[in-house]
Amino acid sequence: MNFGKKTAGLLAIPLAFSLVMGPVASASTTVDTVNVVSTVNFRMAPSTSGQQIRYLRAGETLLLLDQPNNYWLHVQDSNGVAGYVSALEQYVTVTHTVIEDAPTYNGVVLYGVSFRTGPTTSADRMRYLHAGEQVNILEKVNAYWYKLEDADHVVGYASTDPQYIQTSFVPGEALADETADVDPLEQEDADQWEPNAVSVGYASFRTGPSTSESRIRYLKLGEPLYVMNKVSAYWYKVQDQGGTVGYVSTSAQYIQTDYVEPYKLMTRSEAAQLVIDAGKAYLGTPYEFGSDRNDTSTFDCSDFVRQAFRDGIQQLLPADSRSQAAFVKDVGAAVSDWHQLQPGDLMFFMSYKGSKASSYDGIDKTQERVTHVGIYLGNGKVLHTYSPESGGVRIDSFEGTAWEYRFLMGGPTF
């Protein structure tokens, strides 16, 4: 479907991670980092009575700002939030690293995003940039594409959407100088806005993904739009041809679009690795039954799975394990033999009946209720969380254990 073209303005991108982002340069520097080795409180003041910001997870790396005393470290996390953490070695270790002639970067990848040979979705994908990967933004080609260089000095193009890349790069005089002698018609063409949707009904254009959010206006019949993201099963985040960003219903009676969620363009193995990496980033995060779906300081089993898929590939799964099981069944590739699963597939389990295989003899598993969910890692291992006593998010080998006897079904999410 060809939706035509209109011009649009540039988008501003904020600076958020001072440890890895800055001007592109080479320098010899000393970096003091704090490595979290077990879950520990991140507080607003250097005291156990200081207000908790969140839990820091094992594997996180922080920038050391100061050490006010022998008991506390003043640190900054990857989101730019400063606070205090215990200096005890059971929680953290401090690393002093001298980097000789090491390049610094002006961007960091937040979510897996296509790295292409040209500034268009029709250009060949060289590979996916992965979450945490550092890049140098060389140029903002237009409102939707960066020209950038990866750590291997490969130059390509990626989306400017801030959900994918966070950067300190700001188009300035240098960019203006480079384009000063460009023919005005060619320059206009470089900044073309390419819609991927059209309004087919008079839908409300709102400030947020909810009918309770303010209506910006009604969309006009036949109005071209750019779908930026599908934030839920019910709402698209879109931009109109005037540059206004808002939300519109995904219902086909209101909008027709060529937009495809990025994860659907990945291979099953590519998506699985992104999900697994995202899930492992939460290892050690405490368990809480009925945890807040908008807070990552604690998880129950389905909340953890949902967050891993959201972080890894931006796929939005249902909020509870039974709904997630129904979702997997609807995909149409569910299996009852765990040996047929692939890494990244979801695994669903029934209630505990005992530690022996005989405890499950005679049970019709097709009639059992789903009570637990995890992510299959391959080689008989599952990434999940199930109780406060278990230590939160963890990896378990399940073959020959009660987990294997409790297994009901599993499969991919798309």
C-alpha positions as CSV (number, residue, x, y, z in Angstrom):
1,M,0.0,0.0,0.0
2,N,1.4,3.4,-0.9
3,F,0.2,6.2,1.3
4,G,2.0,9.2,-0.3
5,K,4.4,11.7,1.2
6,K,4.3,14.9,3.3
7,T,7.1,16.9,5.0
8,A,7.6,16.9,8.8
9,G,9.9,18.5,11.4
10,L,12.8,17.0,13.2
11,L,12.4,15.3,16.6
12,A,14.6,16.2,19.6
13,I,16.4,13.3,21.4
14,P,17.4,13.6,25.1
15,L,20.7,12.7,26.8
16,A,20.2,10.1,29.5
17,F,23.4,8.0,30.1
18,S,26.5,10.0,30.8
19,L,28.7,7.0,31.4
20,V,28.7,5.9,27.7
21,M,27.4,8.9,25.9
22,G,29.4,12.0,24.9
23,P,31.2,13.6,21.9
24,V,32.8,11.1,19.5
25,A,36.5,11.1,20.5
26,S,39.5,9.1,21.6
27,A,40.9,9.6,25.0
28,S,42.8,8.0,27.9
29,T,40.5,8.0,30.9
30,T,39.9,6.3,34.2
31,V,36.4,5.0,34.8
32,D,35.3,3.9,38.3
33,T,32.4,1.5,38.1
34,V,30.4,-0.3,40.8
35,N,29.3,-3.8,39.9
36,V,26.2,-5.2,41.7
37,V,26.8,-8.8,42.8
38,S,23.5,-9.4,44.6
39,T,20.2,-7.6,44.9
40,V,20.5,-4.5,47.1
41,N,18.6,-1.3,47.9
42,F,19.2,1.9,45.9
43,R,18.4,4.8,48.2
44,M,18.1,8.6,48.0
45,A,20.3,9.1,51.1
46,P,23.4,7.3,52.6
47,S,21.4,5.6,55.3
48,T,19.1,2.6,55.7
49,S,16.4,5.1,56.6
50,G,16.9,6.8,53.2
51,Q,14.0,6.5,50.8
52,Q,14.2,3.5,48.5
53,I,14.5,4.4,44.8
54,R,14.4,0.7,43.7
55,Y,16.2,-2.6,44.0
56,L,19.5,-2.8,42.1
57,R,19.9,-6.2,40.4
58,A,22.9,-8.5,40.2
59,G,24.8,-7.8,37.0
60,E,24.0,-4.0,36.9
61,T,26.9,-1.7,36.4
62,L,26.9,1.8,38.0
63,L,29.1,4.9,37.7
64,L,30.8,5.7,40.9
65,L,30.4,9.4,41.7
66,D,31.7,9.6,45.3
67,Q,32.2,7.7,48.5
68,P,30.9,9.8,51.4
69,N,32.0,7.3,54.1
70,N,33.1,3.7,54.5
71,Y,29.6,2.3,54.4
72,W,28.0,4.0,51.4
73,L,28.8,4.7,47.7
74,H,27.3,7.6,45.7
75,V,26.5,6.1,42.3
76,Q,24.5,6.8,39.1
77,D,22.6,4.1,37.2
78,S,22.2,3.6,33.4
79,N,19.1,5.8,33.4
80,G,21.1,8.7,34.9
81,V,19.5,8.4,38.3
82,A,21.9,9.2,41.2
83,G,21.6,7.6,44.6
84,Y,23.3,5.6,47.3
85,V,24.2,1.9,47.7
86,S,25.8,-0.1,50.4
87,A,29.6,-0.4,50.1
88,L,29.6,-4.0,51.6
89,E,31.4,-6.5,49.3
90,Q,28.5,-8.9,49.6
91,Y,26.5,-6.5,47.5
92,V,28.9,-4.7,45.3
93,T,32.5,-4.6,43.9
94,V,34.3,-1.5,42.7
95,T,36.4,-1.6,39.5
96,H,39.0,1.0,38.5
97,T,39.5,0.8,34.7
98,V,42.1,2.8,32.7
99,I,40.9,3.0,29.1
100,E,43.7,3.9,26.7
101,D,42.7,5.7,23.5
102,A,39.2,4.3,23.8
103,P,36.5,5.8,21.7
104,T,33.4,7.2,23.5
105,Y,30.0,7.1,22.0
106,N,27.0,9.4,21.6
107,G,24.3,6.7,21.6
108,V,23.2,3.6,23.2
109,V,20.6,1.0,21.9
110,L,17.7,0.5,24.2
111,Y,15.8,-2.2,22.3
112,G,16.7,-4.4,19.3
113,V,16.4,-2.4,16.1
114,S,17.1,-3.0,12.5
115,F,20.5,-1.7,11.2
116,R,20.0,-1.1,7.5
117,T,22.0,-0.2,4.3
118,G,19.8,2.8,3.6
119,P,17.3,5.2,5.4
120,T,14.2,3.2,4.5
121,T,12.5,0.1,5.6
122,S,12.9,-1.3,2.1
123,A,16.7,-1.1,2.4
124,D,18.5,-4.4,3.3
125,R,18.8,-5.2,7.0
126,M,22.5,-5.9,7.8
127,R,21.7,-7.1,11.3
128,Y,19.8,-6.1,14.5
129,L,21.5,-3.7,16.9
130,H,21.1,-5.2,20.4
131,A,20.1,-3.6,23.6
132,G,23.1,-2.0,25.4
133,E,25.1,-1.7,22.2
134,Q,27.0,1.6,21.9
135,V,26.9,3.5,18.6
136,N,28.1,6.8,17.1
137,I,25.3,8.9,15.5
138,L,26.9,10.5,12.5
139,E,23.9,12.3,11.0
140,K,20.2,12.7,11.4
141,V,19.1,12.1,7.7
142,N,15.5,13.1,8.4
143,A,12.9,12.9,11.1
144,Y,12.9,9.0,11.0
145,W,16.5,7.9,10.3
146,Y,19.9,8.2,11.8
147,K,23.1,7.5,9.9
148,L,25.4,5.8,12.5
149,E,28.5,3.7,13.0
150,D,28.7,0.6,15.2
151,A,31.7,-0.5,17.3
152,D,33.1,-2.4,14.3
153,H,33.1,0.8,12.2
154,V,30.2,-0.4,10.0
155,V,28.1,2.5,8.8
156,G,24.4,2.1,8.4
157,Y,21.0,3.5,9.2
158,A,18.5,3.0,12.1
159,S,15.3,4.5,13.4
160,T,15.4,7.8,15.3
161,D,12.5,6.7,17.5
162,P,13.8,7.2,21.1
163,Q,12.3,3.9,22.2
164,Y,15.2,2.3,20.2
165,I,18.2,4.6,20.6
166,Q,19.0,7.1,23.3
167,T,21.6,9.7,22.2
168,S,23.2,13.0,23.0
169,F,23.6,13.8,19.3
170,V,21.9,17.0,18.3
171,P,21.8,18.2,14.6
172,G,23.7,21.5,14.6
173,E,25.7,23.9,12.5
174,A,28.0,21.2,11.2
175,L,25.0,19.4,9.7
176,A,23.7,22.7,8.3
177,D,27.1,23.5,6.7
178,E,27.2,20.1,5.0
179,T,23.8,20.7,3.4
180,A,24.2,24.4,2.6
181,D,25.1,23.8,-1.0
182,V,22.4,21.1,-1.6
183,D,19.8,21.9,-4.2
184,P,16.6,23.0,-2.2
185,L,14.5,20.4,-4.1
186,E,16.9,17.6,-3.1
187,Q,17.0,18.8,0.5
188,E,13.2,18.8,0.6
189,D,13.1,15.2,-0.7
190,A,15.7,14.2,2.0
191,D,13.2,15.2,4.7
192,Q,10.2,13.5,3.3
193,W,7.6,12.1,5.7
194,E,6.5,8.6,4.7
195,P,3.1,7.6,6.1
196,N,2.4,4.0,6.6
197,A,-1.3,4.3,7.5
198,V,-4.5,6.1,6.5
199,S,-7.6,7.0,8.5
200,V,-10.7,5.2,7.2
201,G,-13.1,6.5,9.9
202,Y,-13.5,9.5,12.1
203,A,-11.4,8.2,15.0
204,S,-10.4,10.2,18.1
205,F,-6.8,11.3,18.2
206,R,-5.8,11.3,21.9
207,T,-3.0,12.4,24.2
208,G,-2.6,8.9,25.7
209,P,-3.6,5.2,25.0
210,S,-7.0,5.4,26.8
211,T,-10.5,6.7,26.1
212,S,-10.1,8.7,29.3
213,E,-7.2,10.7,27.8
214,S,-7.9,14.1,26.3
215,R,-8.9,14.2,22.6
216,I,-6.6,16.2,20.5
217,R,-9.0,16.2,17.6
218,Y,-10.9,13.8,15.3
219,L,-8.9,12.3,12.4
220,K,-10.3,13.1,9.0
221,L,-11.4,10.4,6.6
222,G,-8.5,9.6,4.3
223,E,-5.9,11.4,6.4
224,P,-2.3,9.9,6.1
225,L,-0.6,8.9,9.3
226,Y,2.7,7.4,10.5
227,V,2.3,4.5,12.9
228,M,5.2,4.7,15.3
229,N,4.4,1.8,17.6
230,K,1.6,-0.5,18.7
231,V,1.5,0.2,22.4
232,S,-1.2,-2.4,23.1
233,A,-3.7,-4.6,21.3
234,Y,-6.0,-1.5,21.3
235,W,-3.8,1.5,20.6
236,Y,-1.4,2.8,18.0
237,K,1.1,5.6,18.8
238,V,1.0,7.7,15.6
239,Q,2.2,11.0,14.1
240,D,0.1,13.1,11.8
241,Q,1.5,15.0,8.9
242,G,1.9,18.2,11.0
243,G,4.2,16.4,13.4
244,T,1.7,15.9,16.3
245,V,2.1,12.7,18.1
246,G,-0.9,11.0,19.7
247,Y,-2.8,7.7,20.0
248,V,-5.6,6.1,17.9
249,S,-7.6,2.9,18.1
250,T,-6.1,-0.1,16.3
251,S,-9.6,-1.1,15.1
252,A,-9.8,-1.7,11.4
253,Q,-12.9,0.5,11.2
254,Y,-10.7,3.5,12.0
255,I,-7.3,2.9,10.6
256,Q,-5.7,0.9,7.8
257,T,-1.9,0.4,8.0
258,D,1.1,-1.4,6.6
259,Y,2.8,-1.2,10.0
260,V,4.1,-4.5,11.3
261,E,5.5,-4.9,14.9
262,P,9.3,-5.1,14.6
263,Y,9.5,-8.5,16.3
264,K,7.4,-10.1,13.6
265,L,10.2,-9.2,11.1
266,M,12.7,-11.1,13.2
267,T,13.5,-14.8,13.0
268,R,12.3,-16.9,15.9
269,S,15.9,-17.4,17.2
270,E,16.7,-13.6,16.9
271,A,13.7,-12.7,18.9
272,A,14.3,-15.5,21.5
273,Q,17.8,-14.2,22.2
274,L,16.6,-10.7,22.8
275,V,13.9,-11.9,25.1
276,I,16.3,-14.2,27.0
277,D,18.9,-11.4,27.4
278,A,16.2,-9.1,28.7
279,G,15.0,-11.6,31.2
280,K,18.4,-12.5,32.5
281,A,19.0,-8.8,33.2
282,Y,16.4,-9.3,36.1
283,L,18.1,-12.2,37.7
284,G,17.8,-11.9,41.5
285,T,14.8,-9.5,41.4
286,P,12.6,-10.4,44.4
287,Y,9.3,-12.3,44.0
288,E,6.0,-10.7,44.9
289,F,2.7,-12.4,44.2
290,G,0.4,-10.0,42.4
291,S,3.3,-7.6,41.6
292,D,2.6,-4.2,40.1
293,R,2.8,-4.5,36.3
294,N,4.2,-1.0,36.0
295,D,7.1,-1.6,38.5
296,T,10.1,-3.8,37.9
297,S,11.4,-3.9,41.5
298,T,9.5,-7.1,42.1
299,F,7.8,-9.7,39.9
300,D,5.4,-12.7,40.0
301,C,5.8,-15.3,37.3
302,S,3.6,-13.8,34.6
303,D,4.7,-10.3,35.3
304,F,8.3,-11.3,34.8
305,V,7.6,-13.1,31.5
306,R,5.6,-10.1,30.3
307,Q,8.4,-7.7,31.1
308,A,11.1,-9.8,29.5
309,F,9.1,-9.8,26.2
310,R,8.3,-6.1,26.5
311,D,11.9,-5.2,27.1
312,G,13.4,-7.6,24.6
313,I,11.2,-7.4,21.5
314,Q,8.4,-5.0,22.6
315,Q,5.8,-7.7,22.3
316,L,2.9,-7.0,24.7
317,L,1.6,-10.2,26.3
318,P,-1.5,-10.7,28.5
319,A,-1.0,-9.9,32.2
320,D,-1.6,-13.3,33.8
321,S,-0.3,-16.9,33.2
322,R,-3.7,-18.4,32.1
323,S,-4.2,-15.6,29.6
324,Q,-0.7,-16.0,28.3
325,A,-1.3,-19.8,27.9
326,A,-4.5,-19.0,25.9
327,F,-2.5,-16.5,23.8
328,V,0.2,-19.2,23.0
329,K,-2.5,-21.7,22.0
330,D,-4.1,-19.1,19.7
331,V,-0.7,-18.8,17.9
332,G,-1.2,-22.4,16.9
333,A,2.1,-24.0,17.6
334,A,1.7,-25.2,21.2
335,V,3.1,-28.6,22.2
336,S,2.7,-30.8,25.2
337,D,6.2,-32.4,25.0
338,W,8.8,-30.0,26.3
339,H,11.5,-31.6,24.2
340,Q,9.8,-30.0,21.2
341,L,10.2,-26.5,22.6
342,Q,12.7,-24.0,21.3
343,P,14.6,-21.3,23.3
344,G,12.4,-18.3,24.0
345,D,9.2,-20.4,24.1
346,L,6.9,-20.0,27.1
347,M,6.4,-23.0,29.4
348,F,3.2,-23.5,31.4
349,F,2.8,-25.6,34.6
350,M,0.0,-27.0,36.8
351,S,-0.1,-26.9,40.6
352,Y,2.4,-28.9,42.7
353,K,1.2,-32.4,43.6
354,G,4.4,-33.9,44.9
355,S,8.1,-34.3,44.1
356,K,7.8,-37.8,42.4
357,A,6.6,-38.6,38.9
358,S,4.1,-41.0,40.5
359,S,2.3,-38.1,42.2
360,Y,1.1,-37.1,38.7
361,D,0.0,-40.5,37.5
362,G,-3.6,-40.6,36.1
363,I,-3.9,-36.8,35.9
364,D,-5.6,-35.5,32.8
365,K,-3.3,-32.5,32.1
366,T,-5.6,-31.2,29.4
367,Q,-8.1,-30.4,32.2
368,E,-5.5,-28.9,34.7
369,R,-5.4,-25.2,35.4
370,V,-2.3,-23.2,34.5
371,T,-0.7,-21.8,37.7
372,H,2.9,-20.9,36.6
373,V,4.8,-19.7,33.5
374,G,8.5,-19.4,32.6
375,I,10.7,-18.9,29.6
376,Y,12.4,-22.0,28.1
377,L,16.2,-21.5,27.7
378,G,17.0,-24.8,26.0
379,N,19.0,-27.8,27.4
380,G,16.2,-28.5,29.9
381,K,16.5,-25.1,31.6
382,V,13.8,-22.5,32.5
383,L,14.1,-18.8,33.4
384,H,11.3,-17.9,35.9
385,T,10.4,-16.7,39.3
386,Y,8.0,-18.5,41.8
387,S,8.5,-17.6,45.5
388,P,10.2,-15.2,47.9
389,E,12.2,-18.0,49.4
390,S,13.6,-19.1,46.0
391,G,15.5,-15.8,45.6
392,G,13.4,-14.2,42.9
393,V,14.2,-14.5,39.2
394,R,16.4,-17.5,38.6
395,I,17.4,-20.3,36.2
396,D,16.5,-23.9,37.0
397,S,17.2,-27.2,35.4
398,F,13.8,-28.9,35.4
399,E,14.3,-32.3,33.7
400,G,13.6,-35.1,36.2
401,T,12.2,-32.7,38.8
402,A,8.7,-31.7,39.9
403,W,8.8,-28.9,37.3
404,E,9.0,-31.5,34.5
405,Y,6.1,-33.5,36.0
406,R,4.0,-30.3,36.3
407,F,4.6,-29.2,32.7
408,L,1.3,-28.8,30.8
409,M,2.2,-27.2,27.4
410,G,4.3,-24.5,25.8
411,G,5.1,-22.8,22.6
412,P,6.1,-19.5,20.8
413,T,4.3,-16.2,21.1
414,F,4.2,-15.4,17.4
